[in-house]
């Protein structure tokens, strides 16, 4: 397997760091070398969180260069737009349709780029998912991250059982059933 590069972007508190841990556990259980690098802006205050996950036979660096991501998981639409240039030509984006307005938008200093986001969502190999609604249906809105992972899993070449094993290794026991249900909902979209 050549190296697969996955970019995860979101806003603090959306579960992107847990998603990166699940991907790391998945890569290890599939026998791949894996590197994970987390970049936390003002994550605890609703700021950007960016995580790089790279897996393959031999991974030399955790960093993904501009235009080098095979996949992007965007937990929020504006973050997906902000990092779209990280996707390689033909790369796949899985994007939660959630909108979280940043402080400058809330304060009225700038306008939310709705038109640019719409154009981005309609271009290329982009899969838009209502992960929050699906997670609520699964019994826990905090499982939106595993809904997105389920959609990513369906697009990957790694079997569902390995994904489930990785989830079991990483999520608390009390939320395991909701996470697996959320994953399966995303998987079967």
N, C-alpha and C positions, 0 to 999 in steps of 0.2 A: 504494500500500500504506500503510495506516495503520501506526503504530508497533507493533511486536511486542516485548514485554518478556519476557525469559527470566532466571529466577533459577537460579543454580547453587549448590548447597550441598553441603558434604562435610567431610571431615576431612583435615588436612594429609597430603600424600603420595598422595592418591587420583587425582590428575590433573585436578582441576577447573580449574586455571589453564590447562592445555593445552587443555581443552575450550572455555574461553572464547576462547582465541586462534583455535581452529578456527572457532568461530561468527563471530568478527570477520572472519576471512579469507573465510568464506562470504558474509557480508553485503556485503563490498566487491566480491567477484566477481559478485554478483547485482545490483550497481549501487545498493545502498542506502547511506544514511547510517548509520553505526554508532557507538555509544558503549559503551565497556566500563569498568566500575569494579570494582576488586578490593579486597576487605576481608579482610585476613589476620589472624585472631586469633593464637593461638599455633600457627600452622600447622605449624611444624617439630616440635612436640611433641605432635602428634595433636589439636590444637585445631580449632575451626571455621574453615572457609574459606567465604566468601560472595562470589559474583561476580554482578554485574548486567550483562546484555547487552541493549542496546536497538537495534533496527534498523527502518528505514522510510524514507519519502521525505525527512523532515527530523526529526532527533532533537535536541532542545534540551538534554537532561540525561541523564547515564548512570544516574541513580538511579531505583529503582523504589519507589513508595510502598506501604505496607501495603494489601493487597487489589488490587494493580495488575499482578501478574505473569500473563501469558497462559500461560506454561509454567514448570514447576519441574523441574529435573534434580536429584535428590537421590542423592548417591553413597553415602549411608548412611541407614538407616531413622530413627534418632533425629533426625538433622539435618533430614530431611523433616518429621517431626512438629514440631520446634522452629520451622520457618519456614512451616508450612501457612497461617498467616494472611496471608502475602504473596500467595497466589494469589487472583486475582479470581474472582467467581462464574462458574462454568463453566470455570475454568482447568484445565489438564491437568498432572498430575504424573507424571513418569517416575521411578520409585524403584528403586534397587538394593536387593535384599533383604539386603545385608550388615549385620551388627550389629557395631559397634565400641563397646565399653563405655567411657564416660568415667571419669576417675580417681575421682570420688566413688562410682561404682558399683563399681569394682574394689576400693576400700577398704572397701566395705560401709556407707558412710554414707547412701546412698540406694538405692532399688530401681529397677531398670531398668523403664521404663513400658511393658511388653510389651502390656498390655491396650489402652492408649491408642493405641499404634502399630498394633495389629491393627485397631482401629476406624477409624483414619485410612486405613489401606491398603484397607479395604473400602468406604470412602465416596467419593462423587464420581467424577470422571473420573481415576482413578488406574491406572497401568500398573506393575505390579511385575515386575521383571526380575532373574533370577539372573545378573547381569553377570559376576561373578567366575568362575563355572563356564563360562560361554560364552567368556570371554576365555581361560581355561585351554585349552579345546577349540581355540581359534584359535591357540594356541601361545605366548601370553604373557599372564600374569595382569595385567600392567600396562596392558592394553588394555581393561579394564573401562569406562573412560571413553568409548572409541569405540563400545563395544556400546550404551551409553546414548544416545550421539549418533545411532546407527543407528536406534534406536527413535523418537527425536525426529524424525529426518528423514522417516520413514514417515508421521508425523502432520503434517508440514509441507507447504507448497505449493511448496517449492523442490526441483527435480529432483535425483536421486541423483548425477549426474555433477558437479554444482557442489559437492556435499558431498565427493566423492572428491578433486576438485581442491583444496579447502581443506585436507583432511587431508594431501595431498601437499606443500602449502606449509608445513605446521607440524610434522610429525613427522620425526624423524631417519630417514635412508634405511635404516638397518639394521633399523628396526622397521616400515617402511612396509607390507610384505606382511601382517604379523600385524595391524596396525591396520586395514587394508582388509578383511581377513577378519572381524575382530571387528565392524567397522561393518556389514558385510553380514549377519552373523548377527543383529545387533540389528534391522536393517532388515527382515528377513524373519520376525521373530517374529509 
